[in-house]
């Protein structure tokens, strides 16, 4: 015999079956009244409506049954428990902890900005969190070249990356004050300015002093003992060679920062690397610091559509001895190109002027990028920003440096001419570049435009749909991936010293494609 409770549950269900039966009979009547000629055309539509009708009834029946069961359980004092939806932590595995360093390691260094680089006043470039003075729309040329109305163009100095990066990190969405949550730890030390102010006229003890103090400070922190610095990283606005002094001779260049045991465990992001495994190259700062994706798209459209007057161009200064140097050969061929090439001589022109630089690059199809004082040049990124196809003469100038930012297939976005062939004068730039057909040039220009968002540093504080995944974001993501891999290797007992923190340089890595 059914219980009284079960009978109560069955009454609504019986009524429901009456509704279903009535609906079914009604549908049959409708079907029989349809003209035979119309039946073929309307059969699918009727079937669709009937199916939907029954589906809705079944769903309603199912929901009623669930409600009845729930009510019955509640009447017995048994309340159904539904686990709350767990909120997804979008920062899981991506948290970064930033040290609050004593000011002697950063702010105090740049407070006295005049002597940071000998013979050059850095003070004007320190404004706007390291972006430099904002470019004003003073004339029609500026507006035409830079689209200055956006307020996103600045006279940014190439050595300000550490300051810019620190400001961006303050607004990083996964920055945490709880170091136990962090997957990586950022050390906001202005190593580049620390060494640059002591490069001329100071002994090695002075050059190394602050780095040694910081190493001691870090080694006493609880965060350090997690992985003994292998999850730590810092950023410098100078090339890595400045921190790899081998001997303690006053006549030798730079500091020995990366040879201090604590720093040898850390990862350094620099505008140019050597060939050690714990160094990674990130883009030089350019003049463009957009505040939205819309600005990026607008700029990409512009550089892809602009008409280019010159086949190739070179921006730079000649070396004192032009004979036998690649720069000398480039300048010689440029001047003899009969208007095919534009040479902007930085010895007689202001090459810190964004308008002058960008105007030349915007008018050029190809931009020549020989090695400078070292393998790389800031000009590489200024030219890409202008949509100009870079021409490299050494793999160490681009391909083997910016592996996080440039496509692996270098033929898609650049031209490579071996430096040896340029030095001996057997290569005609005008001939080689002039033979590249228009269709390939168009494809290469499109690829260059795609790189632009990756090599810029946007304004701090961007969030939401207009957020740009820029050079900063790519660097942080790759650091987190690297730290995770090193951590796994440590847990598995593998030798990380030989592969990920090798102190043996192999310069061939920079020269081989």
C-alpha positions in Angstrom: 0.0 0.0 0.0 1.3 3.5 -0.9 2.2 5.8 1.9 0.2 9.0 2.4 3.3 11.1 1.4 3.8 9.2 -1.9 0.1 9.6 -2.8 0.5 13.4 -2.5 3.4 13.3 -4.8 1.5 11.3 -7.5 -1.5 13.6 -7.8 0.3 16.4 -9.6 2.0 13.9 -11.9 -1.3 12.3 -12.9 -2.7 15.7 -13.8 0.4 16.3 -15.9 -0.2 13.1 -18.0 -3.7 14.3 -18.7 -2.3 17.5 -20.1 0.2 15.5 -22.3 -2.6 13.2 -23.6 -4.9 16.1 -24.5 -2.1 17.9 -26.3 -1.3 14.8 -28.3 -4.9 14.4 -29.4 -5.0 18.1 -30.4 -2.0 17.8 -32.5 -3.4 14.7 -34.3 -6.6 16.7 -35.2 -4.5 19.5 -36.6 -2.5 17.1 -38.7 -5.6 15.5 -40.2 -7.1 18.8 -41.2 -4.2 19.9 -43.3 -4.7 19.7 -47.0 -2.6 16.9 -48.6 -0.9 19.3 -51.0 0.2 21.5 -48.1 1.3 18.5 -46.0 4.5 18.0 -47.8 5.6 21.6 -47.5 4.5 22.1 -43.9 5.3 18.7 -42.4 8.8 19.7 -41.2 7.5 22.9 -39.7 4.7 21.2 -37.8 7.0 18.4 -36.6 9.4 21.0 -35.3 6.7 22.9 -33.4 5.3 19.6 -32.0 8.7 18.4 -30.9 9.4 21.7 -29.2 6.0 21.5 -27.5 6.7 18.0 -26.1 10.3 18.9 -25.1 9.0 21.8 -23.1 6.3 19.6 -21.4 8.9 16.9 -20.6 11.3 19.5 -19.1 8.4 21.0 -17.1 7.6 17.5 -15.9 11.2 16.9 -14.9 11.4 20.1 -13.0 8.1 19.4 -11.2 9.3 16.0 -10.2 12.6 17.5 -8.9 10.6 20.1 -7.0 8.3 17.4 -5.5 11.2 15.3 -4.5 12.9 18.3 -2.9 9.8 19.3 -1.0 9.3 15.7 0.2 12.9 15.6 1.4 12.6 18.9 3.1 9.4 17.7 4.9 11.4 14.8 6.3 14.0 17.2 7.6 16.6 16.4 4.9 17.7 19.5 3.1 19.5 19.1 -0.3 23.0 20.5 -0.3 24.4 22.2 -3.5 28.1 22.9 -3.5 28.8 26.6 -4.2 30.5 27.3 -7.6 34.2 27.8 -7.0 35.5 31.0 -8.4 38.3 30.5 -10.8 41.5 32.3 -9.8 42.8 33.8 -13.0 46.1 34.6 -11.3 46.8 31.1 -10.2 50.4 30.3 -11.1 50.9 33.9 -12.3 51.4 35.8 -9.1 54.5 38.0 -8.9 55.9 39.4 -5.7 57.8 42.7 -5.9 60.4 43.5 -3.2 60.1 46.9 -1.5 63.8 47.5 -1.8 65.6 50.2 0.3 65.7 53.3 -1.9 69.5 53.2 -2.3 68.9 50.4 -4.9 66.5 52.4 -7.1 65.0 55.8 -6.3 68.1 57.3 -4.8 70.1 56.3 -7.9 68.0 58.3 -10.3 67.4 61.2 -7.9 70.7 62.7 -8.9 70.0 62.2 -12.6 72.6 64.4 -14.2 75.7 62.1 -13.7 73.9 58.9 -14.7 75.6 58.9 -18.1 78.7 60.9 -18.7 78.4 63.6 -21.4 74.6 63.2 -21.5 71.9 64.7 -19.3 69.3 62.1 -18.4 67.2 64.5 -16.3 64.7 65.6 -19.0 63.9 61.9 -19.8 62.9 61.0 -16.2 59.5 62.5 -16.3 56.2 60.6 -16.8 57.5 57.5 -15.0 60.4 57.1 -17.4 58.5 57.6 -20.6 60.1 61.0 -21.0 58.5 64.3 -22.2 55.2 64.0 -24.1 55.4 65.0 -27.7 53.1 67.9 -28.4 51.4 68.6 -31.7 53.4 71.6 -32.4 53.1 71.5 -36.2 51.5 69.6 -39.1 54.5 67.4 -39.6 54.2 66.0 -36.1 50.5 65.3 -36.4 51.1 63.6 -39.8 54.0 61.5 -38.7 53.0 60.5 -35.1 49.2 61.0 -34.8 50.1 63.1 -31.7 46.5 63.8 -30.8 46.4 60.5 -29.0 48.8 61.8 -26.4 50.7 58.5 -26.6 54.0 59.6 -28.1 56.9 60.5 -25.8 60.6 61.3 -26.2 61.6 58.0 -24.5 65.3 57.4 -23.9 66.6 53.9 -24.7 68.1 53.4 -21.3 64.9 53.9 -19.2 63.5 50.4 -19.5 64.1 49.5 -15.8 62.1 52.5 -14.7 59.3 51.9 -17.2 59.2 48.2 -16.2 58.9 48.9 -12.5 56.0 51.3 -13.1 54.2 48.7 -15.2 54.8 46.1 -12.5 53.0 48.3 -9.9 49.9 47.9 -12.1 50.3 44.2 -12.9 47.0 42.5 -12.2 48.6 39.5 -10.5 51.0 41.4 -8.3 50.7 40.1 -4.7 51.9 41.3 -1.3 51.9 37.7 -0.1 55.2 36.2 -1.2 54.0 32.7 -0.3 51.5 33.0 -3.2 54.1 34.2 -5.7 55.5 32.0 -8.5 58.2 34.6 -9.3 59.8 37.5 -7.5 60.8 40.8 -9.1 63.7 42.8 -7.8 63.3 46.5 -8.8 67.0 47.3 -8.8 68.2 49.9 -11.3 71.4 48.0 -12.2 71.9 49.9 -15.5 72.0 53.3 -13.9 74.1 52.0 -11.0 76.8 50.9 -13.3 76.6 53.7 -15.9 77.3 56.4 -13.3 80.5 54.6 -12.4 81.8 53.5 -15.8 84.3 56.3 -16.3 86.8 57.3 -13.6 85.8 54.8 -10.9 87.6 51.7 -9.7 86.0 48.2 -9.7 85.3 48.3 -6.0 83.0 51.3 -6.4 81.3 49.7 -9.5 80.6 46.5 -7.6 79.7 47.9 -4.2 75.9 48.3 -4.5 75.4 45.0 -6.3 77.3 43.2 -3.5 75.1 45.0 -0.9 71.9 43.9 -2.7 73.1 40.3 -3.0 73.7 40.2 0.8 70.3 41.8 1.4 68.5 39.3 -0.8 70.2 36.3 0.7 68.8 37.1 4.1 65.2 37.3 2.9 62.8 34.3 3.5 61.7 34.6 -0.2 65.2 33.8 -1.3 65.3 30.4 0.5 62.4 29.0 -1.6 64.7 28.5 -4.7 67.8 30.4 -3.7 67.1 33.1 -6.2 66.2 30.9 -9.2 62.7 32.4 -9.1 64.0 36.0 -8.9 64.4 38.3 -11.9 65.4 41.9 -12.6 65.4 44.3 -15.5 68.2 46.5 -16.8 68.1 49.2 -19.4 71.6 48.4 -20.6 73.2 45.6 -22.5 74.2 42.5 -20.6 77.9 42.9 -21.5 78.0 45.8 -18.9 77.5 43.2 -16.1 80.0 40.5 -17.1 83.4 41.9 -16.2 85.8 39.0 -15.9 88.8 40.5 -14.2 89.0 42.9 -11.3 91.1 45.4 -13.2 90.1 49.0 -13.1 90.8 49.3 -16.9 88.2 46.6 -17.7 84.7 47.6 -18.6 81.6 47.3 -16.5 80.7 45.5 -13.3 80.8 41.9 -12.3 77.2 41.9 -11.1 76.2 38.7 -13.0 79.2 36.9 -11.6 78.2 37.5 -8.0 76.9 34.1 -6.8 73.4 35.4 -5.8 72.9 37.2 -9.2 74.3 34.2 -11.0 71.1 32.3 -9.8 68.8 35.1 -10.9 67.4 35.8 -14.4 68.2 39.1 -16.1 66.1 40.8 -18.7 68.2 43.2 -20.8 67.8 45.1 -24.0 70.6 42.9 -25.3 72.0 39.6 -24.0 75.3 37.8 -24.2 75.2 34.1 -24.6 74.6 33.0 -21.0 71.5 30.9 -20.3 70.0 33.1 -17.6 69.8 36.2 -19.7 66.9 37.1 -22.0 66.6 40.0 -24.4 63.5 42.3 -24.3 62.8 45.2 -26.7 64.3 48.6 -26.4 61.7 51.2 -25.4 60.2 53.0 -28.4 58.4 56.4 -28.6 54.9 55.0 -28.7 53.1 54.1 -25.5 49.4 53.5 -26.5 46.6 53.4 -24.0 44.2 51.1 -25.9 43.9 48.3 -28.5 42.0 50.8 -30.7 45.1 53.0 -30.9 47.2 50.0 -31.9 44.9 48.9 -34.7 44.7 52.5 -36.0 48.5 52.7 -36.1 48.9 49.3 -37.8 46.5 50.4 -40.5 48.4 53.6 -41.0 51.9 52.0 -41.4 50.5 49.3 -43.7 48.9 51.9 -46.1 51.5 54.7 -46.1 53.3 55.3 -49.3 57.1 54.8 -49.1 59.4 57.1 -51.0 62.7 55.3 -50.4 63.7 51.8 -51.1 65.9 51.7 -48.0 67.3 53.9 -45.3 69.9 54.1 -42.6 69.8 56.2 -39.4 73.0 56.5 -37.4 76.4 58.0 -37.2 79.5 57.0 -39.2 82.4 55.5 -37.3 85.7 57.6 -37.3 87.2 55.0 -39.6 84.8 54.2 -42.4 87.1 52.1 -44.5 86.5 48.4 -43.9 83.5 48.8 -41.6 80.0 47.7 -42.4 78.6 51.1 -41.5 81.1 52.7 -43.9 80.0 50.5 -46.7 76.3 51.1 -46.0 76.7 54.8 -45.9 78.8 54.8 -49.1 76.2 52.7 -51.0 73.3 54.8 -49.6 74.9 58.1 -50.7 75.5 56.6 -54.2 72.0 55.2 -54.6 70.6 58.1 -56.7 67.7 58.8 -54.3 66.8 55.2 -53.5 68.2 55.5 -50.0 67.8 58.0 -47.2 70.7 58.6 -44.8 70.0 60.4 -41.5 73.4 61.3 -40.1 73.1 61.4 -36.3 76.3 63.4 -36.0 74.6 66.4 -37.6 70.9 65.7 -36.9 69.0 65.3 -33.6 68.4 61.6 -33.5 66.6 61.9 -30.2 63.8 63.6 -32.0 60.9 61.1 -32.5 59.4 63.0 -35.4 62.7 63.1 -37.4 63.4 59.4 -36.8 59.9 58.1 -37.5 59.5 60.2 -40.6 62.5 58.6 -42.2 61.4 55.1 -41.3 57.8 55.7 -42.4 59.0 56.7 -45.9 61.3 53.6 -46.3 60.4 50.1 -47.4 63.6 48.6 -45.9 65.6 49.9 -42.8 69.2 48.8 -42.5 70.2 47.5 -39.0 73.9 46.8 -38.8 75.5 46.2 -35.4 76.1 49.3 -33.3 78.5 49.6 -30.4 77.2 46.1 -29.7 75.1 43.6 -31.6 71.8 45.4 -31.3 70.4 48.9 -31.8 67.3 50.7 -30.6 66.7 51.6 -34.2 65.5 48.0 -34.9 62.3 48.6 -32.8 61.8 52.2 -34.0 61.8 51.0 -37.6 59.4 48.0 -36.9 57.1 50.5 -35.2 57.1 52.5 -38.4 56.2 49.4 -40.4 59.6 49.3 -42.1 61.1 45.9 -43.0 64.4 45.4 -41.0 67.6 44.3 -42.8 69.9 42.4 -40.5 73.6 41.7 -41.2 74.2 39.5 -38.1 71.9 36.9 -36.4 73.0 38.4 -33.1 71.4 41.7 -33.9 67.9 40.2 -33.8 67.1 36.6 -34.6 69.1 35.1 -31.7 68.3 37.9 -29.3 64.6 38.6 -29.2 63.3 35.0 -29.3 60.2 35.8 -27.3 59.1 38.5 -29.7 60.2 37.8 -33.3 58.8 35.0 -35.5 61.1 32.0 -35.8 60.9 32.2 -39.6 62.9 35.4 -40.1 62.3 35.4 -43.9 58.6 36.4 -43.2 59.4 39.8 -41.7 63.1 40.7 -42.5 66.0 40.4 -44.9 69.3 38.9 -44.0 72.6 39.8 -45.7 75.8 38.3 -44.2 78.1 40.9 -42.7 81.1 39.4 -44.4 79.6 40.0 -47.8 79.0 43.6 -46.9 82.5 44.2 -45.6 84.2 43.1 -48.7 82.0 45.2 -50.9 80.6 42.3 -53.1 77.0 43.1 -52.2 74.8 45.8 -53.8 72.1 46.8 -51.4 70.2 48.6 -54.1 70.3 45.5 -56.4 69.4 42.9 -53.7 66.5 44.9 -52.2 65.3 46.1 -55.6 64.9 42.5 -56.8 62.3 41.7 -54.1 58.9 41.6 -55.8 56.0 43.7 -54.6 53.9 40.8 -53.5 56.6 39.6 -51.1 57.1 43.1 -49.8 53.4 43.4 -49.1 53.4 40.1 -47.1 56.5 41.2 -45.2 55.0 44.6 -44.3 51.9 42.8 -42.9 54.1 40.6 -40.8 56.0 43.6 -39.5 52.8 45.3 -38.5 51.7 42.2 -36.6 54.9 42.4 -34.5 54.2 46.0 -33.4 52.0 45.2 -30.3 54.6 42.8 -29.0 57.5 45.3 -29.0 55.9 48.3 -27.4 55.4 49.2 -23.7 51.9 50.5 -23.2 50.8 53.1 -20.6 50.5 51.7 -17.1 47.1 50.8 -15.7 45.3 49.4 -18.7 42.6 46.8 -18.0 39.5 45.3 -19.6 38.9 44.7 -23.3 41.3 47.5 -24.4 44.2 45.9 -22.5 47.2 45.3 -24.8 49.5 42.2 -24.5 52.7 44.1 -24.9 56.4 43.5 -24.4 56.0 43.7 -20.6 53.3 41.1 -20.5 55.2 38.7 -22.8 58.3 39.0 -20.6 56.5 38.3 -17.4 54.6 35.3 -18.9 57.9 33.8 -20.2 59.6 34.4 -16.8 56.8 32.5 -15.1 57.1 29.6 -17.6 60.8 29.5 -17.0 60.5 29.5 -13.2 57.9 26.7 -13.4 60.2 24.6 -15.5 63.2 25.2 -13.2 61.1 24.3 -10.2 60.0 21.0 -11.8 63.6 20.2 -12.6 64.7 20.9 -9.0 61.9 18.7 -7.7 63.0 15.9 -10.0 66.6 16.3 -8.9 67.9 17.3 -12.3 71.0 19.3 -13.0 69.7 22.8 -13.7 73.2 24.4 -13.5 74.4 23.0 -16.8 71.3 24.0 -18.8 69.5 26.9 -17.2 72.1 28.7 -15.2 75.3 27.8 -17.2 78.1 30.3 -16.7 79.8 29.2 -19.9 79.4 31.5 -22.8 79.1 30.4 -26.3 79.2 33.3 -28.7 78.5 31.1 -31.6 74.9 31.0 -30.5 74.6 34.6 -31.4 76.1 34.2 -34.8 74.4 31.1 -36.1 70.9 31.2 -37.6 
